[in-house]
Amino acid sequence: QVQLVESGGGLVQPGGSLNLDCVISGSDISAYDISWFRQAPGKQRLWVALIGADGMEHYAEAVKGRFTISRDNGKKSVSLHMQRMIAEDTAVYFCTMRAIWGQGTQVTVST
């Protein structure tokens, strides 16, 4: 059974940084694209970033230049490093692979 577990969420001040991790169990990850999505209160879930099986990175315009996605196939994990954060980054962040989703981790950007 494939499971994804996100961690690293929390409260951060505007302009600050936060690092999210997604650990995958039950599957090798090296052959798969993995994405991060986020969902703000009352809004639809939106794609944030993707890292391909080939290591190529892709970002939504709203986070380009501020967020960095990376992967460690040996540790079966994907990370999302977020910097210069703004209030609009407040959301529950989810990772997904093979149409399987984690439970999400809350990120709040506020003074």
KEGU-169604 format. One record per atom (N, C-alpha, C, CB): residue number from 1; chain; atom name; x, y, z. Coordinates in pm, 1 decimal. Glycine has a CB too. Layout:
BEGIN
> NUM | A | CA | X | Y | Z
...
//
This chain:
BEGIN
> 1 | A | N | 84.2 | -118.4 | 0.0
> 1 | A | CA | 0.0 | 0.0 | 0.0
> 1 | A | C | 88.0 | 123.8 | 0.0
> 1 | A | CB | -95.4 | 0.3 | 121.4
> 2 | A | N | 67.0 | 207.6 | -99.8
> 2 | A | CA | 147.2 | 329.1 | -110.6
> 2 | A | C | 89.2 | 436.8 | -19.3
> 2 | A | CB | 152.9 | 378.9 | -257.4
> 3 | A | N | 174.6 | 498.7 | 57.6
> 3 | A | CA | 132.5 | 608.5 | 144.6
> 3 | A | C | 229.3 | 724.4 | 131.7
> 3 | A | CB | 123.3 | 562.3 | 291.4
> 4 | A | N | 174.5 | 845.4 | 139.0
> 4 | A | CA | 254.4 | 966.9 | 138.4
> 4 | A | C | 224.1 | 1043.3 | 266.7
> 4 | A | CB | 225.1 | 1054.2 | 11.6
> 5 | A | N | 328.1 | 1087.4 | 334.0
> 5 | A | CA | 311.1 | 1159.5 | 459.1
> 5 | A | C | 389.7 | 1289.8 | 452.2
> 5 | A | CB | 356.9 | 1073.3 | 579.9
> 6 | A | N | 315.7 | 1400.6 | 462.1
> 6 | A | CA | 378.2 | 1531.7 | 460.8
> 6 | A | C | 410.8 | 1576.3 | 603.0
> 6 | A | CB | 287.2 | 1634.1 | 391.9
> 7 | A | N | 514.3 | 1659.5 | 614.1
> 7 | A | CA | 549.6 | 1718.2 | 742.9
> 7 | A | C | 622.2 | 1849.7 | 719.4
> 7 | A | CB | 637.1 | 1621.0 | 826.5
> 8 | A | N | 638.0 | 1925.6 | 827.0
> 8 | A | CA | 714.5 | 2048.8 | 819.0
> 8 | A | C | 632.5 | 2175.7 | 818.3
> 8 | A | CB | 796.9 | 2046.1 | 699.3
> 9 | A | N | 501.0 | 2163.2 | 814.7
> 9 | A | CA | 418.0 | 2281.8 | 815.4
> 9 | A | C | 425.2 | 2355.5 | 948.0
> 9 | A | CB | 275.6 | 2245.1 | 784.7
> 10 | A | N | 371.2 | 2476.2 | 948.8
> 10 | A | CA | 370.4 | 2556.1 | 1071.2
> 10 | A | C | 341.4 | 2700.8 | 1041.8
> 10 | A | CB | 502.5 | 2544.0 | 1143.8
> 11 | A | N | 370.5 | 2783.4 | 1141.5
> 11 | A | CA | 348.5 | 2927.3 | 1131.4
> 11 | A | C | 480.6 | 2995.4 | 1097.8
> 11 | A | CB | 288.7 | 2984.3 | 1263.3
> 12 | A | N | 477.5 | 3082.9 | 999.6
> 12 | A | CA | 597.8 | 3156.0 | 959.3
> 12 | A | C | 559.3 | 3300.4 | 931.0
> 12 | A | CB | 665.2 | 3090.7 | 834.0
> 13 | A | N | 649.6 | 3391.0 | 958.5
> 13 | A | CA | 623.7 | 3532.7 | 933.0
> 13 | A | C | 643.1 | 3564.1 | 785.0
> 13 | A | CB | 715.9 | 3621.4 | 1019.4
> 14 | A | N | 575.4 | 3665.5 | 736.6
> 14 | A | CA | 598.7 | 3708.5 | 597.2
> 14 | A | C | 747.0 | 3734.9 | 574.1
> 14 | A | CB | 516.1 | 3835.9 | 564.1
> 15 | A | N | 795.4 | 3687.9 | 461.1
> 15 | A | CA | 937.5 | 3700.1 | 429.3
> 15 | A | C | 1021.3 | 3584.5 | 478.2
> 15 | A | CB | 990.9 | 3825.5 | 486.7
> 16 | A | N | 962.0 | 3499.1 | 558.4
> 16 | A | CA | 1035.7 | 3386.4 | 615.2
> 16 | A | C | 1040.0 | 3265.7 | 524.2
> 16 | A | CB | 975.5 | 3347.1 | 745.7
> 17 | A | N | 1099.2 | 3157.9 | 577.3
> 17 | A | CA | 1118.5 | 3035.0 | 501.2
> 17 | A | C | 1065.6 | 2915.7 | 578.1
> 17 | A | CB | 1266.1 | 3014.8 | 467.8
> 18 | A | N | 1031.4 | 2813.4 | 503.2
> 18 | A | CA | 982.3 | 2689.6 | 562.0
> 18 | A | C | 1014.4 | 2576.6 | 465.6
> 18 | A | CB | 828.7 | 2697.0 | 591.9
> 19 | A | N | 1040.4 | 2458.6 | 521.5
> 19 | A | CA | 1071.1 | 2343.2 | 438.4
> 19 | A | C | 971.9 | 2230.8 | 467.0
> 19 | A | CB | 1215.9 | 2295.4 | 462.5
> 20 | A | N | 907.6 | 2184.1 | 363.4
> 20 | A | CA | 813.5 | 2072.9 | 375.4
> 20 | A | C | 877.3 | 1945.1 | 322.0
> 20 | A | CB | 682.0 | 2103.6 | 299.7
> 21 | A | N | 845.1 | 1835.5 | 384.0
> 21 | A | CA | 892.2 | 1705.3 | 338.9
> 21 | A | C | 774.6 | 1613.3 | 312.0
> 21 | A | CB | 986.3 | 1642.8 | 442.4
> 22 | A | N | 792.6 | 1526.1 | 216.5
> 22 | A | CA | 694.0 | 1423.1 | 184.0
> 22 | A | C | 768.8 | 1291.3 | 176.1
> 22 | A | CB | 617.7 | 1454.6 | 49.0
> 23 | A | N | 735.0 | 1200.6 | 265.7
> 23 | A | CA | 798.0 | 1068.6 | 268.1
> 23 | A | C | 700.4 | 966.5 | 212.6
> 23 | A | CB | 842.4 | 1029.9 | 412.0
> 24 | A | N | 749.3 | 887.2 | 119.9
> 24 | A | CA | 665.0 | 787.9 | 52.6
> 24 | A | C | 703.0 | 647.7 | 98.3
> 24 | A | CB | 678.0 | 799.8 | -101.3
> 25 | A | N | 604.4 | 567.1 | 127.2
> 25 | A | CA | 628.0 | 428.0 | 163.4
> 25 | A | C | 546.3 | 338.1 | 72.8
> 25 | A | CB | 593.3 | 402.2 | 311.5
> 26 | A | N | 589.1 | 215.1 | 58.7
> 26 | A | CA | 515.2 | 117.3 | -18.5
> 26 | A | C | 543.6 | 118.0 | -166.8
> 26 | A | CB | 373.0 | 137.9 | 1.8
> 27 | A | N | 637.2 | 200.7 | -210.9
> 27 | A | CA | 668.7 | 206.8 | -353.0
> 27 | A | C | 805.4 | 269.1 | -373.0
> 27 | A | CB | 561.8 | 286.1 | -429.7
> 28 | A | N | 874.2 | 220.2 | -472.6
> 28 | A | CA | 990.3 | 291.7 | -521.4
> 28 | A | C | 941.6 | 419.1 | -590.6
> 28 | A | CB | 1075.2 | 202.8 | -618.4
> 29 | A | N | 1014.6 | 528.0 | -578.1
> 29 | A | CA | 966.4 | 654.7 | -634.9
> 29 | A | C | 1044.8 | 699.2 | -756.7
> 29 | A | CB | 971.8 | 762.8 | -530.9
> 30 | A | N | 1153.2 | 631.9 | -787.6
> 30 | A | CA | 1246.3 | 683.5 | -887.5
> 30 | A | C | 1184.0 | 697.3 | -1026.7
> 30 | A | CB | 1366.8 | 593.5 | -895.3
> 31 | A | N | 1081.1 | 621.0 | -1057.0
> 31 | A | CA | 1023.0 | 623.0 | -1191.4
> 31 | A | C | 904.7 | 718.6 | -1205.0
> 31 | A | CB | 979.2 | 484.4 | -1229.4
> 32 | A | N | 873.3 | 794.0 | -1100.1
> 32 | A | CA | 749.8 | 870.9 | -1099.1
> 32 | A | C | 772.0 | 1019.9 | -1080.9
> 32 | A | CB | 660.3 | 820.7 | -991.2
> 33 | A | N | 684.2 | 1096.3 | -1147.7
> 33 | A | CA | 674.7 | 1238.2 | -1120.0
> 33 | A | C | 603.2 | 1256.3 | -986.2
> 33 | A | CB | 600.3 | 1313.2 | -1234.7
> 34 | A | N | 642.9 | 1358.0 | -911.9
> 34 | A | CA | 580.3 | 1386.4 | -783.2
> 34 | A | C | 550.4 | 1535.2 | -775.6
> 34 | A | CB | 671.3 | 1341.8 | -664.8
> 35 | A | N | 433.3 | 1567.4 | -728.2
> 35 | A | CA | 389.4 | 1707.0 | -723.9
> 35 | A | C | 352.0 | 1750.9 | -583.2
> 35 | A | CB | 271.3 | 1727.4 | -816.7
> 36 | A | N | 357.9 | 1880.6 | -564.9
> 36 | A | CA | 299.4 | 1946.8 | -448.5
> 36 | A | C | 180.8 | 2030.3 | -497.8
> 36 | A | CB | 405.9 | 2036.6 | -373.0
> 37 | A | N | 73.5 | 2024.5 | -421.0
> 37 | A | CA | -43.4 | 2108.4 | -441.4
> 37 | A | C | -70.2 | 2182.6 | -310.4
> 37 | A | CB | -168.3 | 2023.5 | -486.3
> 38 | A | N | -154.9 | 2284.5 | -317.5
> 38 | A | CA | -198.0 | 2351.8 | -195.6
> 38 | A | C | -343.6 | 2392.9 | -208.3
> 38 | A | CB | -109.6 | 2474.3 | -166.3
> 39 | A | N | -407.8 | 2402.4 | -92.8
> 39 | A | CA | -548.4 | 2440.5 | -89.6
> 39 | A | C | -571.4 | 2540.6 | 22.3
> 39 | A | CB | -638.9 | 2316.7 | -71.4
> 40 | A | N | -604.6 | 2663.4 | -17.7
> 40 | A | CA | -635.8 | 2768.1 | 78.7
> 40 | A | C | -780.6 | 2752.3 | 124.7
> 40 | A | CB | -612.2 | 2909.1 | 17.5
> 41 | A | N | -815.0 | 2807.2 | 241.2
> 41 | A | CA | -951.2 | 2793.8 | 292.8
> 41 | A | C | -1055.5 | 2843.9 | 193.3
> 41 | A | CB | -965.0 | 2869.5 | 423.9
> 42 | A | N | -1153.2 | 2760.8 | 164.5
> 42 | A | CA | -1261.6 | 2800.1 | 75.9
> 42 | A | C | -1226.5 | 2804.5 | -71.7
> 42 | A | CB | -1310.5 | 2931.3 | 116.2
> 43 | A | N | -1107.7 | 2756.1 | -106.4
> 43 | A | CA | -1064.3 | 2762.3 | -246.1
> 43 | A | C | -1029.0 | 2623.5 | -297.1
> 43 | A | CB | -943.8 | 2856.8 | -261.5
> 44 | A | N | -1015.5 | 2613.5 | -426.7
> 44 | A | CA | -984.0 | 2483.9 | -486.0
> 44 | A | C | -836.5 | 2449.7 | -467.2
> 44 | A | CB | -1019.8 | 2483.1 | -634.8
> 45 | A | N | -807.4 | 2321.6 | -476.6
> 45 | A | CA | -669.7 | 2276.3 | -465.4
> 45 | A | C | -593.7 | 2314.1 | -592.8
> 45 | A | CB | -663.7 | 2122.9 | -440.5
> 46 | A | N | -478.1 | 2373.8 | -576.4
> 46 | A | CA | -399.5 | 2422.8 | -689.1
> 46 | A | C | -262.0 | 2357.9 | -693.3
> 46 | A | CB | -385.3 | 2574.2 | -681.8
> 47 | A | N | -215.8 | 2333.5 | -813.7
> 47 | A | CA | -82.3 | 2278.1 | -832.0
> 47 | A | C | 23.7 | 2383.3 | -798.6
> 47 | A | CB | -64.3 | 2227.1 | -976.4
> 48 | A | N | 131.2 | 2338.9 | -732.4
> 48 | A | CA | 238.3 | 2428.7 | -691.0
> 48 | A | C | 368.3 | 2398.1 | -765.2
> 48 | A | CB | 260.3 | 2418.6 | -540.1
> 49 | A | N | 407.0 | 2271.0 | -763.0
> 49 | A | CA | 535.7 | 2234.9 | -821.8
> 49 | A | C | 536.9 | 2085.9 | -852.6
> 49 | A | CB | 652.6 | 2272.2 | -727.2
> 50 | A | N | 621.7 | 2050.2 | -949.7
> 50 | A | CA | 639.0 | 1910.3 | -988.6
> 50 | A | C | 786.8 | 1883.7 | -1010.8
> 50 | A | CB | 557.0 | 1876.5 | -1116.5
> 51 | A | N | 829.4 | 1766.6 | -969.2
> 51 | A | CA | 963.6 | 1721.6 | -1003.5
> 51 | A | C | 949.5 | 1589.4 | -1077.6
> 51 | A | CB | 1054.5 | 1706.7 | -875.9
> 52 | A | N | 1005.4 | 1586.7 | -1197.3
> 52 | A | CA | 991.8 | 1468.9 | -1279.4
> 52 | A | C | 1083.0 | 1355.4 | -1235.2
> 52 | A | CB | 1019.4 | 1503.6 | -1421.6
> 53 | A | N | 1054.2 | 1239.0 | -1289.1
> 53 | A | CA | 1141.8 | 1125.3 | -1264.1
> 53 | A | C | 1282.3 | 1154.1 | -1316.3
> 53 | A | CB | 1085.3 | 998.1 | -1329.5
> 54 | A | N | 1290.2 | 1242.9 | -1415.1
> 54 | A | CA | 1420.1 | 1281.9 | -1471.1
> 54 | A | C | 1485.8 | 1395.5 | -1393.9
> 54 | A | CB | 1403.7 | 1322.5 | -1615.7
> 55 | A | N | 1419.8 | 1441.2 | -1287.6
> 55 | A | CA | 1475.1 | 1547.6 | -1205.7
> 55 | A | C | 1438.8 | 1687.9 | -1249.6
> 55 | A | CB | 1620.2 | 1535.5 | -1203.3
> 56 | A | N | 1367.9 | 1700.0 | -1361.0
> 56 | A | CA | 1328.6 | 1832.9 | -1408.5
> 56 | A | C | 1226.0 | 1892.4 | -1312.4
> 56 | A | CB | 1270.7 | 1825.7 | -1553.2
> 57 | A | N | 1239.0 | 2022.6 | -1289.0
> 57 | A | CA | 1152.3 | 2093.5 | -1196.6
> 57 | A | C | 1058.7 | 2186.4 | -1273.9
> 57 | A | CB | 1235.8 | 2173.0 | -1094.0
> 58 | A | N | 934.6 | 2194.9 | -1224.7
> 58 | A | CA | 835.2 | 2282.4 | -1285.3
> 58 | A | C | 758.0 | 2351.6 | -1173.4
> 58 | A | CB | 738.9 | 2202.6 | -1379.3
> 59 | A | N | 726.7 | 2479.3 | -1195.1
> 59 | A | CA | 663.9 | 2558.1 | -1089.6
> 59 | A | C | 546.3 | 2639.2 | -1141.7
> 59 | A | CB | 765.5 | 2650.5 | -1025.7
> 60 | A | N | 447.7 | 2657.5 | -1054.5
> 60 | A | CA | 341.6 | 2752.2 | -1083.0
> 60 | A | C | 398.7 | 2893.3 | -1079.6
> 60 | A | CB | 225.2 | 2737.1 | -982.2
> 61 | A | N | 340.0 | 2984.0 | -1158.3
> 61 | A | CA | 390.7 | 3120.2 | -1164.6
> 61 | A | C | 391.3 | 3187.7 | -1028.5
> 61 | A | CB | 308.6 | 3201.2 | -1261.3
> 62 | A | N | 294.5 | 3154.4 | -945.4
> 62 | A | CA | 281.9 | 3220.9 | -815.3
> 62 | A | C | 398.1 | 3191.8 | -721.8
> 62 | A | CB | 153.6 | 3179.5 | -749.1
> 63 | A | N | 472.0 | 3083.9 | -747.2
> 63 | A | CA | 579.4 | 3045.7 | -655.2
> 63 | A | C | 715.1 | 3043.1 | -723.1
> 63 | A | CB | 550.6 | 2910.1 | -594.8
> 64 | A | N | 719.3 | 3063.4 | -853.3
> 64 | A | CA | 844.6 | 3055.7 | -927.3
> 64 | A | C | 945.1 | 3156.9 | -872.9
> 64 | A | CB | 820.3 | 3079.7 | -1077.3
> 65 | A | N | 1066.2 | 3109.4 | -847.9
> 65 | A | CA | 1169.4 | 3196.2 | -793.2
> 65 | A | C | 1171.9 | 3202.0 | -641.6
> 65 | A | CB | 1151.9 | 3332.7 | -846.4
> 66 | A | N | 1067.4 | 3149.5 | -577.0
> 66 | A | CA | 1062.4 | 3150.1 | -430.1
> 66 | A | C | 1064.6 | 3009.4 | -371.6
> 66 | A | CB | 937.8 | 3223.1 | -382.3
> 67 | A | N | 1007.7 | 2914.3 | -443.7
> 67 | A | CA | 999.6 | 2776.4 | -396.1
> 67 | A | C | 1094.7 | 2688.5 | -476.5
> 67 | A | CB | 854.7 | 2723.1 | -406.2
> 68 | A | N | 1148.0 | 2586.1 | -410.2
> 68 | A | CA | 1234.1 | 2488.9 | -477.2
> 68 | A | C | 1191.8 | 2348.8 | -437.5
> 68 | A | CB | 1383.1 | 2512.9 | -442.5
> 69 | A | N | 1168.4 | 2265.7 | -537.3
> 69 | A | CA | 1131.7 | 2126.9 | -512.9
> 69 | A | C | 1254.0 | 2039.6 | -537.7
> 69 | A | CB | 1012.2 | 2083.2 | -603.2
> 70 | A | N | 1269.3 | 1936.7 | -455.6
> 70 | A | CA | 1382.3 | 1844.9 | -472.1
> 70 | A | C | 1338.1 | 1705.0 | -431.8
> 70 | A | CB | 1505.4 | 1890.7 | -387.6
> 71 | A | N | 1417.7 | 1607.0 | -471.9
> 71 | A | CA | 1382.8 | 1469.6 | -439.7
> 71 | A | C | 1507.2 | 1391.8 | -401.0
> 71 | A | CB | 1312.2 | 1402.5 | -557.6
> 72 | A | N | 1485.9 | 1290.6 | -318.3
> 72 | A | CA | 1590.6 | 1196.7 | -279.5
> 72 | A | C | 1531.9 | 1057.3 | -297.8
> 72 | A | CB | 1640.3 | 1220.9 | -130.3
> 73 | A | N | 1564.3 | 996.0 | -410.3
> 73 | A | CA | 1503.8 | 865.5 | -440.0
> 73 | A | C | 1545.5 | 758.7 | -338.4
> 73 | A | CB | 1542.6 | 820.6 | -581.2
> 74 | A | N | 1667.4 | 768.7 | -290.2
> 74 | A | CA | 1713.5 | 670.9 | -192.9
> 74 | A | C | 1636.7 | 678.0 | -62.0
> 74 | A | CB | 1859.8 | 690.3 | -166.4
> 75 | A | N | 1601.1 | 799.2 | -21.9
> 75 | A | CA | 1524.0 | 818.3 | 101.8
> 75 | A | C | 1374.4 | 818.4 | 74.2
> 75 | A | CB | 1564.3 | 949.2 | 170.4
> 76 | A | N | 1335.8 | 803.8 | -53.8
> 76 | A | CA | 1194.8 | 805.0 | -93.0
> 76 | A | C | 1124.8 | 927.6 | -36.3
> 76 | A | CB | 1124.3 | 676.8 | -45.6
> 77 | A | N | 1183.4 | 1043.7 | -64.5
> 77 | A | CA | 1125.1 | 1166.6 | -13.4
> 77 | A | C | 1135.6 | 1278.3 | -115.8
> 77 | A | CB | 1192.9 | 1207.7 | 116.5
> 78 | A | N | 1044.2 | 1371.6 | -103.9
> 78 | A | CA | 1042.3 | 1491.9 | -185.6
> 78 | A | C | 1024.7 | 1609.9 | -91.1
> 78 | A | CB | 928.4 | 1487.0 | -294.3
> 79 | A | N | 1099.1 | 1715.4 | -116.7
> 79 | A | CA | 1092.9 | 1833.4 | -30.0
> 79 | A | C | 1048.7 | 1954.8 | -109.4
> 79 | A | CB | 1229.3 | 1860.0 | 36.2
> 80 | A | N | 992.9 | 2048.8 | -37.2
> 80 | A | CA | 954.9 | 2177.6 | -95.7
> 80 | A | C | 1011.1 | 2285.3 | -4.8
> 80 | A | CB | 798.1 | 2191.5 | -112.0
> 81 | A | N | 1112.5 | 2355.8 | -54.0
> 81 | A | CA | 1171.8 | 2463.8 | 23.7
> 81 | A | C | 1105.4 | 2593.6 | -19.8
> 81 | A | CB | 1327.6 | 2470.1 | 4.7
> 82 | A | N | 1045.2 | 2662.2 | 76.5
> 82 | A | CA | 970.8 | 2783.7 | 48.8
> 82 | A | C | 1041.4 | 2901.3 | 114.0
> 82 | A | CB | 825.3 | 2772.1 | 98.7
> 83 | A | N | 1064.1 | 3007.3 | 39.7
> 83 | A | CA | 1128.2 | 3126.3 | 94.6
> 83 | A | C | 1056.0 | 3250.8 | 46.9
> 83 | A | CB | 1276.5 | 3131.9 | 55.1
> 84 | A | N | 1089.1 | 3362.8 | 110.8
> 84 | A | CA | 1021.4 | 3491.0 | 82.4
> 84 | A | C | 870.9 | 3470.7 | 79.9
> 84 | A | CB | 1069.5 | 3550.9 | -52.8
> 85 | A | N | 823.2 | 3408.0 | 183.4
> 85 | A | CA | 682.9 | 3368.8 | 188.0
> 85 | A | C | 591.3 | 3488.3 | 210.7
> 85 | A | CB | 661.2 | 3265.9 | 297.0
> 86 | A | N | 471.3 | 3476.1 | 155.8
> 86 | A | CA | 370.6 | 3581.6 | 164.4
> 86 | A | C | 241.4 | 3522.6 | 219.5
> 86 | A | CB | 346.4 | 3647.5 | 25.4
> 87 | A | N | 150.1 | 3609.6 | 259.1
> 87 | A | CA | 25.2 | 3563.6 | 319.3
> 87 | A | C | -52.2 | 3469.8 | 225.5
> 87 | A | CB | -62.0 | 3683.5 | 356.7
> 88 | A | N | -40.1 | 3496.5 | 97.2
> 88 | A | CA | -111.2 | 3414.0 | -1.7
> 88 | A | C | -58.8 | 3271.0 | -10.5
> 88 | A | CB | -101.7 | 3478.3 | -137.5
> 89 | A | N | 53.5 | 3243.2 | 54.5
> 89 | A | CA | 105.3 | 3106.2 | 59.3
> 89 | A | C | 35.6 | 3023.4 | 166.7
> 89 | A | CB | 255.8 | 3107.5 | 84.5
> 90 | A | N | -46.2 | 3086.8 | 247.9
> 90 | A | CA | -119.0 | 3014.7 | 352.4
> 90 | A | C | -214.1 | 2913.1 | 290.8
> 90 | A | CB | -196.7 | 3112.7 | 442.0
> 91 | A | N | -197.4 | 2787.1 | 329.9
> 91 | A | CA | -278.2 | 2679.6 | 271.8
> 91 | A | C | -240.1 | 2547.7 | 337.5
> 91 | A | CB | -259.0 | 2671.9 | 117.5
> 92 | A | N | -319.0 | 2446.1 | 309.0
> 92 | A | CA | -276.9 | 2309.4 | 338.9
> 92 | A | C | -202.3 | 2259.2 | 215.6
> 92 | A | CB | -400.4 | 2215.6 | 375.5
> 93 | A | N | -82.9 | 2206.2 | 238.7
> 93 | A | CA | 2.5 | 2159.3 | 130.8
> 93 | A | C | -1.8 | 2006.0 | 125.1
> 93 | A | CB | 148.2 | 2210.0 | 150.1
> 94 | A | N | -19.6 | 1955.2 | 3.3
> 94 | A | CA | -30.3 | 1811.8 | -20.4
> 94 | A | C | 75.9 | 1767.4 | -120.5
> 94 | A | CB | -171.2 | 1775.3 | -71.0
> 95 | A | N | 130.1 | 1647.8 | -101.9
> 95 | A | CA | 211.4 | 1587.7 | -206.7
> 95 | A | C | 131.1 | 1472.5 | -267.2
> 95 | A | CB | 350.1 | 1538.1 | -150.8
> 96 | A | N | 163.8 | 1443.9 | -393.2
> 96 | A | CA | 91.1 | 1339.7 | -463.3
> 96 | A | C | 181.2 | 1267.8 | -562.0
> 96 | A | CB | -29.3 | 1398.1 | -535.0
> 97 | A | N | 161.9 | 1138.8 | -571.5
> 97 | A | CA | 234.1 | 1053.3 | -666.0
> 97 | A | C | 140.5 | 939.3 | -705.1
> 97 | A | CB | 369.0 | 998.4 | -603.7
> 98 | A | N | 137.3 | 909.2 | -833.6
> 98 | A | CA | 53.2 | 800.2 | -883.9
> 98 | A | C | -92.5 | 818.2 | -842.3
> 98 | A | CB | 105.4 | 665.4 | -833.6
> 99 | A | N | -139.5 | 940.8 | -839.2
> 99 | A | CA | -277.4 | 974.8 | -803.8
> 99 | A | C | -309.7 | 941.0 | -659.2
> 99 | A | CB | -374.0 | 902.9 | -895.5
> 100 | A | N | -206.2 | 920.7 | -578.5
> 100 | A | CA | -225.5 | 898.0 | -435.4
> 100 | A | C | -182.6 | 1023.5 | -361.8
> 100 | A | CB | -145.2 | 773.2 | -385.4
> 101 | A | N | -260.5 | 1063.0 | -262.5
> 101 | A | CA | -237.0 | 1188.0 | -191.6
> 101 | A | C | -202.4 | 1163.9 | -45.7
> 101 | A | CB | -358.6 | 1277.6 | -201.8
> 102 | A | N | -120.5 | 1254.7 | 6.5
> 102 | A | CA | -99.9 | 1254.9 | 149.8
> 102 | A | C | -213.5 | 1326.7 | 220.9
> 102 | A | CB | 33.1 | 1319.6 | 184.0
> 103 | A | N | -201.8 | 1337.3 | 351.0
> 103 | A | CA | -307.5 | 1398.7 | 430.2
> 103 | A | C | -293.9 | 1549.9 | 439.0
> 103 | A | CB | -308.1 | 1340.2 | 568.5
> 104 | A | N | -179.6 | 1601.3 | 400.5
> 104 | A | CA | -158.3 | 1744.9 | 399.2
> 104 | A | C | -92.9 | 1797.1 | 525.6
> 104 | A | CB | -287.8 | 1814.4 | 378.3
> 105 | A | N | -30.0 | 1912.3 | 512.1
> 105 | A | CA | 30.4 | 1980.7 | 625.9
> 105 | A | C | -1.9 | 2129.7 | 615.4
> 105 | A | CB | 185.1 | 1956.7 | 630.8
> 106 | A | N | -42.7 | 2188.5 | 726.3
> 106 | A | CA | -88.1 | 2327.4 | 727.5
> 106 | A | C | 29.7 | 2423.2 | 731.0
> 106 | A | CB | -179.8 | 2352.7 | 847.2
> 107 | A | N | 25.6 | 2521.1 | 643.6
> 107 | A | CA | 123.6 | 2629.5 | 642.5
> 107 | A | C | 48.6 | 2761.1 | 659.1
> 107 | A | CB | 208.6 | 2629.0 | 510.3
> 108 | A | N | 90.3 | 2839.8 | 756.6
> 108 | A | CA | 27.3 | 2968.9 | 781.1
> 108 | A | C | 134.4 | 3076.8 | 780.3
> 108 | A | CB | -50.4 | 2969.0 | 915.6
> 109 | A | N | 113.9 | 3176.8 | 696.4
> 109 | A | CA | 205.9 | 3290.2 | 687.8
> 109 | A | C | 135.4 | 3410.0 | 749.0
> 109 | A | CB | 249.9 | 3319.2 | 539.0
> 110 | A | N | 186.4 | 3454.8 | 863.5
> 110 | A | CA | 118.7 | 3561.0 | 936.6
> 110 | A | C | 212.1 | 3622.3 | 1038.0
> 110 | A | CB | -6.7 | 3508.3 | 1005.3
> 111 | A | N | 183.7 | 3749.4 | 1072.4
> 111 | A | CA | 258.3 | 3813.1 | 1180.6
> 111 | A | C | 194.6 | 3776.2 | 1313.6
> 111 | A | CB | 262.4 | 3967.3 | 1162.4
//
